[in-house]
Amino acid sequence: MYVKDYMTTDLITIDPKTTVLEAVDLMAAHNIRRLPVVDSNTNTLLGLVTQEVIDRNSPSTATSLDYHELNYLLNKTTAGDIMIKKPSVVTPLALLEEAAVLMRNDKVGALVIVEEDNQLAGIITDKDIFDAFVDVLGYNTPGVRMTVQIPADEDRSGVLDNILEVMRSQGEDVDIKQIVVFRREDHVEIVFHFVSSAVSAIEEVLNQAGYTVTSIIEKV
């Protein structure tokens, strides 16, 4: 799966001359925490303003400045003054795994998506990555989520075909939606998401064939 499949493209953007107070109002109005800073003529990415950046550059709550002085200061400070000038970026065709690793390594909750010419294309957040993970496992899709466990030394070519053959021995109505494999140190967990009217029979024949069914979750 690619970043383009999960990124947000309908973005609220600002330019370097936008004041911090205006940025704060935009974030509050749209319930967002990040504003890409772009050249208003070319849509070229220049930087990123986040709620964290604003908080870091705002006067402390312990300041002796009064309300009007604070507003004056925030109105005088611009996005260009405080923005992250080199935010973490990826292209729309980056793999979701690449995006997740970059977020973890850079310790950020979002990546700005740019085209090769640095044109702003979107934003992807850690929430989007979580949504993709849920989709891969088929959690929100009706059907059966069955986990089959095999010893690590049986993890070889053809084992998946063998398991599928056993499952389909209980009828042609076994409709496989997703298969996800998790490799542990001493065993392998294979998660099958499928639709079938013979779930109990499938569990029984798998156990009889020497495979261990560790979990069955049915979602209507």
C-alpha positions, 0 to 999 in steps of 0.5 A: 500500500502507498502513502497516496492511498491514505494521505489527506489532500484537502489541506488548510495551508498558510503562507510565511506572512500569516501571523501566529494568531491567524494560524491559531485561529485556523487550527481551532476552526478546523480542529487540526494541529498542523498547517503546511506553509506554502508559496501562495503562487506556486504551492511549493512547500516552504515549511510546517507550523504545528501546535507544538511549534506554536506552543514552544514559541508562545509566551509562558503562562507565567509571563507578566504580559497582559492579554493585549500585549500577548495578542500584539506579540502573536500578531507580530510573529509570523509563520515564517518566523517559527515554522519548521523549515525542513519538515519530514517529507515523503512522496505519494508513491512511498510505501506506508511502511516507509512512512511509518519507519520515518515517523518513528525515526524522526519522532513525528506524528505526521509527514508532509507529502510532496511531489518531486518538484516539492509541490505540496500533495498532502499530509499523512498522520500516525492515525492514517497509518493505524487506519491502514493497519486496521484495513490490512487485518480486515477488522472493519470488514464483515467475516471471520478472523481466524489465527492459525499458529505453526512452529517456526521450523515448519515455515517453509514454501508451500505451507500456506497452500497446504493450509488453504487446501485444508480450509477449502476441503470444507466447501467452495464457499471459503472466500479469502479476503486477507492473509497476514503473516506474523513471524515470531522467534519460535512460531508463526501466526497466520491470520486469515480473514474470510467469509464461510458458512463452515467456520466450526468445520474448518477449525476442526479439520485444521486442528486434525491436520496438525495446525493450531487455531488460536483465535476465531473472531466473527464480525457481522 
